[in-house]
Structures are given as structure tokens and as C-alpha cells.
Amino acid sequence: MEYTDKEKQIIKTIEKVRPYIQSDGGDVNFVKLEDDIVYLNVYGACIGCSALGETLKDGVGALIMDEVEGIKDVRLYIPEV
């Protein structure tokens, strides 16, 4: 899969915080960028964690929106069934 420059910048930004999330037994990765909204998957200890919303909005999301111009929001990816 070939990523756009903006998607590459998002992935690079996520890579900055992944070690901290992984040190707590979780993980996060980029799924897609749609209409300037970033969608992420979480794994491991992140699933069911009471701090997940805070981590996405105030941690990973805030960093992405600060470093990547034009991002409107960062959300948890929920696949359609």
C-alpha cells in the first residue's frame, strides 16, 4: 500500500508515542485517513482500558493534530460488519 505524504507524516508521528504505549502492554497503529479524520486501531492492554479515550484524544490525537496540518479529529477505528 502506498501512503500519501500526509499519511506518512501521521505514521511517523504515531511512531514517536508507540514505545510508551507498548511499555504499558498496548499498541496503536494507523488504519486510514478519511476527510482529514485519522482512524487508529489499538491492541493488547489498550483494549478495555479505562484510559483509552483520554490516550486517544489527549495523547496520540493531540500530538497528531499538532504535528500534521489539517487533521480534524482522531478516532478509534471500528470496522463495519
Secondary structure, DSSP 8 states (H G I E B T S, - for coil): ----HHHHHHHHHHHHHHHHHHHTTEEEEEEEEETTEEEEEEEETTTT-TTHHHIIIIIIIHHHHHHSTT--EEEE-----
